[in-house]
Every structure is written in structure tokens, then in C-alpha cells.
């Protein structure tokens, strides 16, 4: 099992509108990840996969 948290502040281009004014309503990109996995081995035709 694994977890992760991703946080990226906005870039300069995202902070400014096309006319040059400041966009104060912008927020950082955030993401939370949860990961689980399993390893399963089986035998078929005399080989282990």
C-alpha cells in the first residue's frame, strides 16, 4: 500500500489574465493518491506466470 499528496502552486501565466490583471481567485493544484496492489502467481502449461 502507498499514499501520496501532490501540491503544485500556480504558474506565473496562471496568475495573470490576458489583459495583465491579477487573477486572485486561483488556487493551487492538489491531489491525494491511494494505491494498493497484489502479486498473484499461477501455474499454467508447466510454467509459473
C-alpha positions in Angstrom: 0.0 0.0 0.0 1.1 3.5 -0.6 -0.2 7.0 -0.3 0.8 10.3 -1.7 0.0 14.0 -1.6 0.6 16.3 -4.6 0.7 20.1 -4.3 1.7 22.5 -7.1 1.5 26.2 -6.8 0.1 28.1 -9.8 2.5 29.2 -12.5 3.1 32.9 -13.3 1.0 32.6 -16.5 -2.0 31.3 -14.5 -1.8 34.2 -12.0 -2.2 36.8 -14.8 -5.1 37.3 -17.1 -4.7 38.1 -20.8 -5.1 41.8 -20.1 -2.3 41.7 -17.4 -4.5 42.0 -14.3 -4.0 39.7 -11.4 -6.3 36.7 -11.0 -6.8 36.4 -7.2 -9.3 33.6 -7.4 -6.7 30.9 -8.5 -5.8 28.0 -6.2 -3.0 25.5 -6.2 -3.5 22.1 -7.8 -3.8 19.4 -5.1 -4.3 15.7 -5.3 -4.3 12.8 -2.8 -3.4 9.3 -4.1 -4.1 5.9 -2.6 -2.6 2.8 -4.1 -2.9 -0.8 -3.3 -1.6 -3.8 -5.2 -1.3 -7.5 -5.2 1.1 -10.0 -6.7 -0.5 -13.2 -7.9 1.5 -16.2 -9.3 -0.2 -19.1 -11.1 1.0 -22.1 -12.9 -0.2 -23.0 -16.4 1.3 -25.3 -19.1 4.0 -26.2 -16.6 5.3 -22.6 -16.2 4.9 -20.1 -13.4 3.4 -16.8 -14.5 
